[in-house]
Every structure is written in structure tokens, then in C-alpha cells.
């Protein structure tokens, strides 16, 4: 199978997230992704896009969130990019460590990142030249024929 690349861009508005989710669902269906896994992937990507809209663009008009999807050798690689505020440097590490929750402290936010980390096999984040990029990957389970 050759690599397939698809880009989806939406205005940074919560009502537009369902458009990105529907497009992702169609892509996963086209590649015969198992329905249960497709639902989890969609949930993780929706959470990433929501985070960009709610946190990176909080109060900033005219934002844009882009999804770049690449399916290659049975794996899905996703980049969610925005030009809003960067995620705090420790946010991903805190989500990985489960800080607050393990110590029994109330936690403000961070559940979305935890969900993304649970679903996706590889997650990374970087900010470069005012572009924030959350990268996620997962090996796709094919639907039974």
C-alpha cells in the first residue's frame, strides 16, 4: 500500500469540530479501520482539536486548526496544528505522569491529553516558528472482511 495524505482545515470554532470528525471518520472507513478503533481515534482527534480551539485560541478571533493525516504501512499519523498560544511545556509530561489524580488531588483539565495518550501509541508536541504541532500515531486495526 502506498502512503496516502489528506489535509483538513477548519476555522477555530467548536461547531466546526464535527466537520473535521466526519472527514476523519470517512478516511478511516475508506481504509477499512475497525469500527471500535475508529471511534477511539475520532475521540482522540476531536479532543486534540477542541484543545487547540479552547486553549490555544481562547479569545483569539480568526484562528484555524489543521489536520494532516498520513496512512502508510498500516499506520495512521496525525498532525494537529494551530498558531495560537503554545501548550504549557509540562502539560504532556503531566498527563503522562497522571499528576494530581494519582496523589488524590483535584485536577483542573488534562483529561483530554490523558485520553489522547491512552488511545494513540505515539504522541509528541512541539512549537516552532509560532506553529504548534501535536503529532499522534497509531497502527490501524482492519475490519474483518
Beta strands, then each sheet from edge to edge (+ up, - down):
strand 1: 4-11
strand 2: 64-72
strand 3: 75-82
strand 4: 122-128
strand 5: 131-139
sheet 1: 1+ 2- 3+ 5- 4+
end
